[in-house]
Amino acid sequence: MNILFPNSILDKHVYALHLANAYDLSKKNEKTVIIRCNGFLKACEVNVVGSKLRCRICTKRVDFLAKSVNVDVIDLNDISIFKKDTKFGSNQPKDGVKVGEVLGISAAGTIASYERVSDLNRLSEFGKSKYKILREESKKLYNTISDLQNFLTVEKNNLYEMVGSPKINVYVFNGRYVTALPFFLFADNKKEVNFYATELWGQKNPIISKNRIIHDPSYIYESCLKAYSILNESESEFLAQQYYKSRWSQKGNNNGEKNFTKKQKKTNKNIFCKNVKIKISMFPSSGYEYNFLPYGYDPVIQDFESKCFLDRLSKSTEQIEVIIRLHPNLSNATELEYNSFQELSKKTGKNLSVRVINPTDVISTYQLMRESDYVISFASFASVEANYLEKKTLQIGPSRYRYFNISNQYKDGYKAAQAILQDKVDYKSKLGSIVFACGFMSRTDFMKSYIFNGKMLTANKIKIKTSLLEKIVLYISSYDFFLCRFSSYILHKVNNDFK
């Protein structure tokens, strides 16, 4: 039996992915059921503020999805009522994992991606309140579905024609989200339940993993290596060349990835000063949701480690220049987070020059990399790109790319700086960045159901119809979070001024 939970369906590309998956499942000789939230959860990753209008549109889309492929729908509320009326107890994940703690981390990742903060203490008051709600709603979802098998087999649900405990395949989008991770935990200790997570790498590369969270670092490496292993050397090098050429194109990225550098411009002038001995570029990541993944991550606070890094460099007797290129997404960060990086320029001293490039600055990221002797990153993809450019690359703390052997890895900023000053940083083969490119461009776990009626099922190609009212509501409510956060900030300032 197949269970599809169409989470994050308000995103049109995810909408298309769920439709493709549902269509594929409906063609199998197996029972397929869609689980519908229908307002059961007060908030989720695409409706952090709990907008009832967004919730209604989500329900409407799920209904359209079910009707399109002619499958049954179960409401979460029905499962919850069943649970209350029976004596079935909740199942717990294996290995003694604390459900609340894991789901809390997932909720933190969701809210961190909105406010662009690296630590929960840096959330706005509004963000903190929404974090608590997301955490509780994620727990509620887990507790509700923990007895899903029993719900499917009781007498009043015999339309599913099940006898005993059914074999279940659960499908969700992106296994790390607050509405997806509960299903992963639900399947985690059950041999008769398989968990499948779908994902879009760059909107044009649909993939599907089995019993793994796609953003798990080991999964990313293993799946990319699998794609690389079936190619010969010339094929892999060609794919890598095409991939990075597209990423660095001023005309825009045709891989389907968001192009953050399109507005940046190359210059005939050197970015670094000519008289410095060591040129270092640093690229803080803005993907703070990865700081809060429950499996495979142990994040560092980037601005703190940057300070430690600069403090150690300041003891050098040689002239060093460090240019810190802030990610464009950091323009959406909270004031505390943003200012923490701006403060780094004050580390300039006798032999150390520190410059911070603002998120909206047009200075070219790739020109900066090419001029650098060393490239420093944290969880940023910059490390992969620098490796392809054959630069001496250092990563501080863990990242999704840790298994590709693309950089020299250090636990903290002090040790990274020490390695530079002692000339102990090695060049890494660019094989790792080639393997990643092959994984992205020719994945073996490509989701073939994305071909729908002979068409590649991107949202634009199948022209998913959205009413004018839906467009207006989604557009306005997409800014609810930022408007509420701004209002919270203003009130905070007013209260302080009043005091």
N, C-alpha and C positions, 0 to 999 in steps of 0.2 A: 504494500500500500504506500502511496506517495502523498506526503503532506507538504503543501506549498504555503509558506507564510510570506506574502508579498510586502515586505517592509521597505521603507524608503521610496515608495512608489510615486511620491510627488516629484521626484526627479525624472524628467522625461526619458533619459537614457536608461535609467533603472526600470522604468515603466516598460520600455521596449524589451529589456532583458527578461523581466518576469513574464511577459507575454510569450516570448520565444520559448522559455522554459516550460510554461504551462501547456503550450501547444505541443511540445515534444512529449511531455508526460501523458497528455491525453491520448496520444496515439499508441501508447503501450497497452498491452493486455493486462493492465493493473488498475485497481481503483485509485483515483486521484481526488483529493479533497483540498480545498483552499480554506485556510483559517483566516478569519477576518477580525480585525480589532474592533471596528464599529464603535469607537468612542470608549472602549474599555480602559485604555491607558490614558492618563491625563496629559502625558507628554512623551515625546520620542525624539530620535536624532534629527528628524526633519520637521519637527514641531515642538521645539524646545519651550516656547512660551505657552503652549497648550491652547492655541487658537482653535475654537470650535469650527470656524469656517474652513480652515485647512483640514481639520479632521473630517468634515463632511465631504470635501473634495476627494480625500483619500479613500473614503468608503465608496464613493461613487466610482472611482477608478477600479477598485477591487471588484465591485459588482460587474463592471464592464468586462473585466478580465475573465471572471467566471463564466459570464454569458458567452463570451467569444469562443471559449474552448469547451463549453457545455459540461462543467464539473460542479459538484456540490460545494456548498459553503457552510462552514461551522463558525459560529461566533464565539469569541473568547469568553463572553459572559455566560454562555450555555455550559461551557466546560467548568467555569468557576462555580456555577450553581450546583452542578453535578458533584463537584468536590465537597461542597458544604453538606450535601445530602447523603454522602457515603462515609465510610470509615477508612477509606484508603489514605495512607500516609504519604508524605512527600519522599521521593527518592533523592539521595544525596550523591554528588559526583564521587568518583573514585579518589584514592590516595588522600583522603581526608581534606580535600580542598574546601576552604570556607566559602560557601556560595556568596554570602553577602559581601565579603571582601573582594572577590573576583568581579562581581557585578558592579561594585562600587568603583573599581578601577576603570571599568568600561564606561561608566557614566562620567567619570572624570575626563576621559579622553574625548568624549562627545562635547562637553562644555568647554574644554581647553581648545578645541578646534574652532570654536566660535570666538572666544575672547583672546586667542593667541597668547596664552600664558603657559609658562613652563612649570609652574608650581601652583597648587590649589590655594595657597595663602595669598596669591596675587589676583585671584578672582575678584571682580567687583562684588558688591553686596547683592546685586541682582543675580550675578552669575552663581554665587554661593547658594542662593535660595533655589535656583533652578537645578543646580547639581544635586541637591538633596531630593528634589522631586524625581529627577531622572533615576537616581539610585533606587528609590523606593518603588518606582514603577517597573524597573527592571526586575527587582525581587518579586514583585507581584506577578509578573509574567512567568517567571520561572516556577513559582509555587503553583500557578494555575495549570501549566502544561506538564507538571511532574507526573501526573496520573493520566496522561493522554491515552496511553494504551488501554487502561481500564475503561475510560470513557468510550472508546471505540468498540468495545466488546460487550457492553451491558445490553440487556434485552431491549431497552427502548431505542437503542441505536442499531438494531439488527439489520437495517437496510444496507449496511456495509458487508453483510454476509460473512462475518468473521467467526472463527471458532478458535477459542483459546487466545493466546497472546499473538497479535499480528506482527509480521515483519514490517517495519516502517522505514521509509526513506524520507528524511526531512530536508527541505530545500529553503534556504534563506539567502538574502543578499548580504555580502560582506560580514563574515562571522564575528567581527570584533564589536559591532554596534550594540547599543543597549537593548534593542529588540531582537538581535540575532544571537548574541552570546548565551542567553538562557536556553536556546534550543541546542547549542553545542554542549552545554552542561547536562541537559536532559539526555542526550545521546551518549554522553561520555562513559557511562558505566554499564551500558546495555549492549550485549552482543546482537540483539535482534533489532537494533536501531542504527541506521547509518545517517551521518550528518553530511550534507553537501552545502558548500558555500559558493555562490556565484560572485563574480566581480568583473568590472570593466577596467582594464588597464588602458587608459587613454581613450575610452569611449568606443573604440573600434576593435578592441581586443577582448572579447568575452571569454572568460575562463571559469573552470569549475574544479573545486577541490573536494576530496572525500575524506571525511573525518580529520580535517586539518583546517586551521584558520589561515586564510591566504596570506595574511601579513606576518605570519610566523617567519622569522629570518631563515630558519632551516628549510622551510617549504619553498620560499622564494629561490633560494640557491639550488635546491634539488630539481625544481621544475625547469629552471633556466638551463642547468647542466644537462638535463635530459634532452632539451631542444637542441643544444649545442652538439651533443654527442652524435646526432644523426646527420650532421652536416660535415662536408669536407672543409679543408682549411680555406680555400678560396671563397667558398660559399659563406662561411662564417665571417670572414673579413669584409666581404661585400655588404652583408647585412649590417654589420657594425658601422661601416662607413656611411651607409644610407641613413641609419638611425641617428647618429650624432650630427650628420650634416643637416638633417631635418630639425633637430633640437636647436641647433645654432643658427638656423636660417633667419635673417631679418624679415623675410617675407611671411614668416609664420610656420608653425609646426604642423606637418601633415600626417603625423602619427596619431592624431586625436588627443594628444596631451595638451594641457593648458600651457600656453607660451607666455612665460613671465618676462622674457627678454625682448619681446617684439619691439618695444619702444626704446630700447637701449641703442646707443650709437657708438661705433668705433671712431677712434680719433687718430690722427697722424702723430700726435704728441704722446710721449711716454706718460703713463699714469704714475709710475714710481719716480722718485727723485733719482738723478743720475749718480750722485755721490755716495749712495748707501752701499754697504757691503752685502747685506742680506735683505732680500725682498720677500716679504711674507704676506699672503692674502688669506683672510679668514672668512668663512661662510657659515654664520649661524643658521640653523634650520628654523623654519616656521611651522613645521609639521608636528606641533606639540602633542597632537593626539597620540603619537607614537611613544611619547613619554609615559603613557598610561595604559599600554597594552598589557594584559594580564599574563601573557606567556612570552618568555624569551627576551624580556627587556629589563634593564636596571638603569634608568636614565640619570643623567647628570644635569645640573643647573648650568646652562651655557654661559651666562654672563659672569657667574661666580668663577667658573673654571677659566674663562677668558682673562679675568683679573689676575688669577694665579699665574697664568701663562705669561702675561705682560710683566708682572712683578719679577718673575725669574729672568726674562729677557733684559729688563732694565739694568741688570748687573753686568751686562756684556761690555767689553771694552771696544767692541767694533760697532760701527754705525748700522743700525737696523731700522727698517721701516715696515710697519704693519698696517695694512689697509683692511678694514672690516666692512665687508659688503653685506648690508642688511637685506634680507629677503623681501621682495615686494609685498608679501602677505603681512609682514610685520607692521605695515601702515595701519592695520586693523587691530593691533595689539592694545591692551590697556595701557594707560599712561605710565604706570609703574614699570611694566615690562619694557616698554619702548625706551623710557628714560634710562633704564639700567644699562642699555647698550650705548646710549649717547654719552654716558658718564665715562666710558672707556677711553675716550679721546684725552681725558685728563691725565692718563698714564704717560703722556709724552714727557721725556726727560732729556738728559745730556746726550746719551747715545741711542735713545729710542724715540722714534716718531710714530705716533698712532693717529690714524685718520679713520673716521667712520663715514661710510657712504650711505646716505638715506635710502629708504626703500623706493622712492619715486625718482631717484637720480638716474640720468640716462647713460652714465658711464657703463661701458660694456663689461659684463661679467666674464666673458670668454677672453677678451683682451687682457683683463686683469689676471686671469689664470695663466695665460701664456707668458706674461712678463714676470711671473712669480718664480722665485727659487723654491719656495715651499708653499703648499696649499693646505690649510687647516680646515677641517669640518667637524661637525658633530654627527647628527643623524641625517645631514643633508646629502642629497644626490650629487652635490658638487664633488664629492670624493670619487664617485664613479667617473665623472667627466674629466676630472684632473688626472685620473689614472690613464684614461684613454689618450690624454695629451702628453703622457709619459713625464709627469711632474712628480717630485718627491711629495708624497701625500701623507698627512697625519690625521687620524681620527681620534677624537677625545670622547671616550664613553662608547657605549654600544650603539649600533644602528641596524637597520634592516639589511645592510650590505656587508655585514661583518664576515660572512663565510666566503666571499669572493676573492679574498687575498688581494685587495686593491690598494691597501694603505698600511702604514705602520700604526698600530693601535696602542693607545695609552689610556690608563684609567683616569688620569687627571691632567689638568693643564700644566702643572709644574713639571711633571715627567716629560711631557711633550716638548716643552721649552728646553729642558735639560738636554734632550736628545739632539736638538738643533744646535745648541751651543757646543756640544761635544762632537758634532759631525757624525752622529750615529744613526742618521735616518737613511734608509735604503730606498733605491728605486724598486718599484714593484712591476712585474710584468703586466702589460696591459691585457693579458688574457682574461682577467676577471671582468673587465669592462666589456670585452667582446662577448663573453658568455652571457652577461646580462642582456646585451643588445639582441643576441640570438633568441633568448627566452622571450623577450618582448615582441620581437618581429615574427617569430615562427613557433609559437607555443604548441607543445604536444597535448596540453590539456585544454586546447581551444574548444569552446562550446559550440558544437556543430548545429545545435538547435537554433542558433542565432540566424541561420538561413531559413527564412520564412516565406513560403510560396515563391521560392526562387530568388528572393531578394535578401541582401545583407540587411538584417533588421536593426539598423540604427534608427533612432527616433525620427530623424529628419527624412529618411528614405521611405518609411512607412507612413509618414505624415500623420502622426498621432493627433487626433483632433482635440483641441482644448477650446471650450467656449470662451467668449470674451469675458464673461463674468469670472470664470475660473482664472483666466490670465490676470485680471485686475486683482482678485483676492490673493493669489499666490505672489504677485509682485509686491503688493503692499505688506502682506504678512511676513514676507521674507526679510523685511527690515524691522519687524516687531522687536526682535532681540536687541538690535543695535539702538533703536529708539528708546526702549525701556532701560537699557544700560546707560544711555546718555541722560535720561531723566533721573535715574538713580544717582548719577555723578553730580548733576546740577543740584539735586536736593541735598546731597552730602556737602557740597560746597556752601550752599545757603545756610545749612545748619551750623557749619563751622564758623562762618562769618558772623552768624547771629550770636554764637557763644562768645 
